[in-house]
Amino acid sequence: MSRLGTLGARLYRGEVGYDFVAKRKIWYGISILITITAIVGLAVRGLNMGIEFSGGAIFNTEKTSVSADAAKETAQQASGHTAVVQKTGDGKLRIQVSELTPEQSRTTQQALAKKLDVSTNKINTDIVGPSWGDEIANKAWTGLAIFMLLVVIYLAIAFEWRMAIAALVALIHDLTITVGIYALVGFEVTPGTVIGLLTILGYSLYDTVVVFDGLKESAKDITKQTRFTYSEIANRSLNGTLVRSINTTVVALLPVAGLLFIGGGFLGAGMLNDISLALFVGLAAGAYSSIFIATPLVADLKERDPQMKALARRIKAKRAAQSAKADSAQDDQETAEDETQDAPPAGVVGQRRQPEGRKGKRR
C-alpha cells in the first residue's frame, strides 16, 4: 500500500489526525480576510461583463492578413469601447465590442471594412441588445437562487438544519471568492462562467456531503457515551475523509489547470478562460471550505445545543476524575519508590553492632 493510502487508513481509524475543529478561529479569520479582499476587488474594479450580458456587437471577418492588434485598435477607435479580438486558425478574425448601440455598430463595421480593404457586407455583424443580456443575467441569478434553496431544503431533510446552514455558508464563501477573483483578474464573464460557477458548487457540495454523511453516522447516539464531544467526533470524521477529499480535488484540478494555463495561457485560446478560471478557483475554494469552514461551523452550531453542552460537561468531569485518579496513583507509586530507597539493605535488619569493649575474651 502506498504511503498516502496508509495515511488515509490511519486517519480513518483515528490513529493519527489534525485538530481542524479546535483551530477553527484561525480558518474563519483566513476566510474572512480572503472574502473581504474579493469584495473590495469586486467593488473597486467590478466585473467585466461579456457581450451576452451587457449587449454589443460581434464582427466576424473573412480570412485576412491584418493582425489582431491592428483590428483591435481600429475597433476601439471607431466604437469608443474596449474590443476583444481573436484570430481563428483559418486566418479569420472575431471582434467583440460590448455596450454598442446599432449606430455605433454600423460605424465600427465600416471602419473595420476600410481597415481590411473589403466591402461592409463581407463583415458579418451580430448585434446583441442590452435587454436580452439583462434577461440572461436575471435568469442566471434566478437559477442560482433556486439551486441554493433546493440545497438547503435537501440538506435540512437528509441531515439537519445546522448542516444545511453550514453548507450554504460554504457555498456562498466559494461563490464570493470566485467572483472576486474574476473582478481582480479582469476575465470576461460569459454564460460559460455561469456554467462554471454552477459546476463548482456541485463539487463543493459533494465534498461537504461526504463529510456530513460520515459525521451523521459517527454522531448517532452520541449522548449515550462519555468518550468524545461532538467537536471531537466531527474532527475524527473530517480526518477520515481528508485524503479522499484531497485526491478528488487534485484529480479534478489537473485537467482544469491544463485548460487554464496551457489552453488559455500558452495557446492563446481565450474562450477557454471564462469557464476554466471559474472551475479552477472554485474547485480549490470548495475543497478549502469543505474542510476548514463547513465542518467546524457545524460543530460550532451543534455545541450550542443544551444536550451537547451537558455531554461536554460530563466528559470534562469524567476526564478530570480520571486525571485526578492517575495523579493519585502516580503519587502512591512515587511514595512507594521513596520508601524502598530509604529502607536498609537486605541482611542488615536484626543485626546489632557489638561494642569494642565487650568483645569475647579467652580464659
QUIQUI-V544337 format. One record per backbone hydrogen bond with DSSP energy under -0.5 kcal/mol. CO is the residue of the C=O (numbers start at 1). NH is the residue of the N-H. E is the energy in kcal/mol with one decimal. If there is no record, write none. Layout:
co = <CO & CO>
nh = <NH & NH>
e = <E & E>
//
This chain:
co = <2 & 3 & 4 & 5 & 6 & 7 & 8 & 9 & 10 & 10 & 10 & 11 & 18 & 19 & 21 & 23 & 23 & 24 & 25 & 26 & 27 & 28 & 29 & 30 & 31 & 32 & 33 & 34 & 35 & 36 & 37 & 38 & 39 & 40 & 41 & 41 & 42 & 47 & 48 & 50 & 50 & 51 & 55 & 56 & 57 & 58 & 58 & 59 & 59 & 60 & 67 & 68 & 69 & 70 & 71 & 72 & 73 & 74 & 75 & 76 & 82 & 83 & 84 & 86 & 86 & 88 & 91 & 92 & 93 & 93 & 94 & 94 & 95 & 96 & 97 & 101 & 102 & 103 & 104 & 105 & 106 & 107 & 108 & 109 & 110 & 111 & 112 & 113 & 113 & 119 & 120 & 122 & 124 & 125 & 126 & 127 & 128 & 129 & 130 & 131 & 132 & 133 & 134 & 135 & 136 & 137 & 138 & 139 & 140 & 141 & 142 & 143 & 144 & 145 & 146 & 147 & 148 & 149 & 150 & 151 & 152 & 153 & 154 & 155 & 155 & 160 & 161 & 162 & 163 & 164 & 165 & 166 & 167 & 168 & 169 & 170 & 171 & 172 & 173 & 174 & 175 & 176 & 177 & 178 & 179 & 180 & 181 & 182 & 182 & 187 & 188 & 189 & 190 & 190 & 191 & 192 & 193 & 194 & 195 & 196 & 197 & 198 & 199 & 200 & 201 & 202 & 203 & 204 & 205 & 206 & 207 & 208 & 209 & 210 & 211 & 212 & 213 & 214 & 215 & 217 & 219 & 221 & 222 & 229 & 230 & 231 & 232 & 233 & 234 & 235 & 236 & 237 & 238 & 239 & 239 & 241 & 242 & 243 & 244 & 245 & 246 & 247 & 248 & 249 & 250 & 251 & 252 & 253 & 254 & 255 & 256 & 257 & 257 & 258 & 258 & 259 & 261 & 262 & 263 & 268 & 269 & 270 & 270 & 272 & 272 & 273 & 275 & 276 & 277 & 278 & 279 & 280 & 281 & 282 & 283 & 284 & 285 & 286 & 287 & 288 & 289 & 289 & 290 & 293 & 294 & 295 & 296 & 297 & 298 & 299 & 301 & 302 & 305 & 306 & 307 & 308 & 309 & 310 & 311 & 312 & 313 & 314 & 315 & 316 & 317 & 318 & 319 & 320 & 321 & 322 & 323 & 324 & 325 & 326 & 327 & 328 & 329 & 330 & 331 & 332 & 333 & 334 & 335 & 336 & 337 & 338 & 339 & 345 & 345 & 348 & 355 & 356>
nh = <6 & 7 & 8 & 9 & 10 & 11 & 12 & 13 & 14 & 15 & 16 & 14 & 20 & 23 & 24 & 26 & 27 & 28 & 29 & 30 & 31 & 32 & 33 & 34 & 35 & 36 & 37 & 38 & 39 & 40 & 41 & 42 & 43 & 44 & 45 & 46 & 46 & 49 & 189 & 53 & 54 & 55 & 99 & 128 & 97 & 60 & 126 & 61 & 95 & 124 & 71 & 72 & 73 & 74 & 75 & 76 & 77 & 78 & 79 & 80 & 98 & 85 & 96 & 88 & 94 & 91 & 64 & 88 & 61 & 95 & 86 & 96 & 59 & 84 & 57 & 105 & 106 & 107 & 108 & 109 & 110 & 111 & 112 & 113 & 114 & 115 & 116 & 117 & 118 & 122 & 123 & 124 & 60 & 127 & 58 & 129 & 56 & 133 & 134 & 135 & 136 & 137 & 138 & 139 & 140 & 141 & 142 & 143 & 144 & 145 & 146 & 147 & 148 & 149 & 150 & 151 & 152 & 153 & 154 & 155 & 156 & 157 & 158 & 159 & 160 & 164 & 165 & 166 & 167 & 168 & 169 & 170 & 171 & 172 & 173 & 174 & 175 & 176 & 177 & 178 & 179 & 180 & 181 & 182 & 183 & 184 & 185 & 186 & 187 & 48 & 190 & 50 & 193 & 194 & 195 & 196 & 197 & 198 & 199 & 200 & 201 & 202 & 203 & 204 & 205 & 206 & 207 & 208 & 209 & 210 & 211 & 212 & 213 & 214 & 215 & 216 & 217 & 218 & 219 & 220 & 222 & 224 & 225 & 233 & 234 & 235 & 236 & 237 & 238 & 239 & 240 & 241 & 241 & 242 & 243 & 245 & 246 & 247 & 248 & 249 & 250 & 251 & 252 & 253 & 254 & 255 & 256 & 257 & 258 & 259 & 260 & 261 & 262 & 262 & 263 & 264 & 266 & 267 & 269 & 270 & 272 & 273 & 274 & 275 & 276 & 277 & 279 & 280 & 281 & 282 & 283 & 284 & 285 & 286 & 287 & 288 & 289 & 290 & 291 & 292 & 293 & 294 & 295 & 297 & 298 & 299 & 300 & 301 & 302 & 303 & 304 & 305 & 309 & 310 & 311 & 312 & 313 & 314 & 315 & 316 & 317 & 318 & 319 & 320 & 321 & 322 & 323 & 324 & 325 & 326 & 327 & 328 & 329 & 330 & 331 & 332 & 333 & 334 & 335 & 336 & 337 & 338 & 339 & 340 & 341 & 342 & 343 & 348 & 349 & 351 & 358 & 359>
e = <-2.7 & -2.6 & -2.5 & -2.2 & -2.3 & -2.6 & -2.3 & -2.0 & -0.6 & -2.0 & -1.0 & -0.7 & -1.9 & -0.9 & -1.6 & -1.0 & -1.3 & -2.8 & -2.1 & -2.2 & -2.5 & -2.5 & -2.2 & -2.4 & -2.7 & -2.6 & -2.1 & -2.3 & -2.6 & -2.6 & -2.4 & -2.1 & -2.5 & -2.7 & -2.2 & -0.9 & -0.6 & -1.5 & -2.8 & -1.5 & -2.5 & -1.8 & -3.7 & -3.0 & -2.6 & -0.5 & -2.5 & -0.5 & -3.2 & -2.3 & -2.0 & -2.2 & -2.3 & -2.0 & -2.3 & -2.4 & -2.1 & -2.0 & -2.2 & -2.3 & -0.8 & -0.5 & -2.9 & -0.6 & -2.7 & -1.6 & -1.9 & -2.5 & -2.4 & -0.5 & -2.2 & -0.5 & -3.5 & -2.8 & -2.6 & -2.3 & -1.9 & -2.2 & -2.5 & -2.4 & -2.3 & -2.1 & -2.4 & -2.4 & -2.1 & -2.2 & -2.6 & -0.8 & -2.5 & -1.7 & -1.7 & -0.7 & -2.8 & -0.5 & -2.5 & -0.6 & -2.8 & -1.6 & -2.4 & -2.0 & -2.1 & -2.4 & -2.7 & -2.1 & -2.1 & -2.4 & -2.4 & -2.6 & -2.1 & -2.4 & -2.5 & -2.2 & -2.3 & -2.4 & -2.5 & -2.2 & -2.3 & -2.4 & -2.6 & -2.6 & -2.3 & -1.8 & -3.3 & -2.5 & -0.6 & -1.8 & -2.3 & -2.3 & -2.5 & -2.1 & -2.5 & -2.2 & -2.3 & -2.5 & -2.4 & -2.2 & -2.5 & -2.7 & -2.0 & -2.3 & -2.8 & -2.4 & -2.3 & -2.0 & -2.0 & -2.4 & -2.9 & -2.4 & -0.6 & -0.6 & -0.7 & -2.9 & -1.0 & -1.4 & -2.1 & -2.3 & -2.5 & -2.3 & -2.0 & -2.4 & -1.8 & -1.4 & -1.8 & -2.9 & -2.4 & -2.0 & -2.0 & -2.1 & -2.7 & -2.1 & -1.8 & -2.6 & -2.6 & -1.7 & -2.3 & -2.7 & -1.9 & -2.3 & -2.2 & -0.9 & -1.4 & -1.3 & -1.3 & -2.1 & -2.7 & -2.1 & -2.0 & -2.4 & -2.2 & -2.4 & -1.9 & -1.1 & -0.5 & -0.8 & -0.5 & -2.3 & -2.4 & -2.7 & -2.4 & -2.2 & -2.6 & -2.4 & -1.8 & -2.3 & -1.8 & -0.7 & -0.9 & -3.0 & -1.8 & -1.9 & -2.5 & -2.8 & -0.7 & -1.1 & -2.5 & -2.0 & -1.4 & -2.6 & -2.6 & -2.0 & -1.9 & -1.3 & -0.5 & -0.6 & -2.4 & -2.0 & -2.1 & -2.7 & -2.6 & -2.1 & -2.6 & -1.8 & -2.7 & -2.7 & -2.2 & -2.0 & -2.8 & -2.1 & -1.5 & -3.2 & -1.5 & -3.2 & -0.8 & -2.1 & -2.1 & -2.4 & -2.3 & -2.4 & -3.0 & -2.4 & -0.9 & -1.9 & -2.3 & -2.4 & -2.3 & -2.5 & -2.0 & -2.3 & -2.6 & -2.3 & -2.5 & -2.6 & -2.6 & -2.1 & -2.3 & -2.5 & -2.3 & -2.4 & -2.6 & -2.4 & -2.5 & -2.4 & -2.5 & -2.2 & -2.3 & -2.5 & -2.2 & -2.4 & -2.4 & -2.4 & -2.2 & -2.1 & -2.4 & -2.0 & -1.9 & -1.9 & -1.3 & -1.5 & -0.6 & -1.7 & -1.1 & -1.1>
//
